[in-house]
Amino acid sequence: MATHVEDEEAQEELKTFKDLGVTDVLCETCEQLGWKQPTKIQIEAIPVALQGRDIIGLAETGSGKTGAFALPILQTLLENPQRLYALVLTPTRELAFQISEQFEALGSSIGVKSATPGRLIDHLENTKGFNLRSIKYLVMDEADRILNMDFETEVDKILKVIPRDRKTFLFSATMTKKVQKLQRAALRDPVKCAVSSKYQTVEKLQQYYVFIPSKFKDSYLVYILNELAGNSFMIFCSTCNNTQRVAYLLRNLGFTAIPLHGQMSQNKRLGSLNKFKAKSRSILLATDVASRGLDIPHVDVVINLDIPTHSKDYIHRVGRTARAGRSGKAITFVTQYDVELFQRIEHLIGKKLPAFPTQEEEVMMLNERVSEAQRFARIELREQGEKKKRPREEDADDAEGSLGVRKKVAGGKFKKKKVH
């Protein structure tokens, strides 16, 4: 049975990482990284982890979960150095890469190395000499999402080949039935550390909706991007194909847009993320692969071009903006087919959202140019599909390698125009 950590007075007293029992060398690293005070989940989880207990951590994205499990692991590794020490499972490679970076940053003073081997089962079955028999810690981050993505079989296989004598940390945004089942299978007498039991969005997030006919969705998107020019945007689409299509569409109209979705190679995905982080691209188009966990500090506006089918995903998507005390905007497109899904979102967050102000006449004036860009985008998608069928052909999935289509079809017509 899981026990609870609910002593609020104790939380108030614990103000520093040293108070939590973190060793001096790691406290200094936290300070160098700008981690002035521990977050709520760190306050609850770190002392318990340092006592050697298994943990169920219930916390939303952006709550400092990585520090909550990385610091205790690094501290015990410092006391008992060995080669292969901890295994962290995440639902996406982007999140794995980000966690790897944080481990290396936190462990820089003690020479910690981490790797992101990708699909672990492939390594266990196909890499000669690879095994997990020395693992002392297992972390499952975003466990609800790992299980929702149908990785249950893989998780079961991993649990069978790692030592039973280990510490296990399970972090999840929600406590689903699948997560409860995993808890029973993988954890021993865990302590439950919960910092948020209800779904909510931060106060500094301004949330709006736009009700539009579905056939004018692209025109309204271009209108809003123009209205809010100068901001950085994350635009969420429901499919990889639509993410790619809209990236081509926007680039044909002169916007610096770049996609991130599951059909891109890993190098391309990280490349897109790094270009957006470095602000060399102002628009990141993404599927829900980027809705949770990724820490991109400068997102000003989140646009749900395709409304999420699961209301809880709305919380994670809009959580990409208004982070760390900053303000931000979220705009959700609602077509005639999305009304019920939108009402579920409003019910979940407990508020009615206002409409984002738009001028229909101005939107309609964009239609002709947007239609032309849509046509070019379809041609580029088709060409990309044909390239992928050819052997040893490099994919152009960053929406930048196949812009020659514009020159062939229209003599670079859009290149010289600016959308007003």
Summary of the structure (lengths in Angstrom):
residues: 420
radius of gyration: 23.1
end to end distance: 61.0
largest distance: 68.3
contacts: 1330
relative contact order: 0.11
helix: 46%
strand: 13%
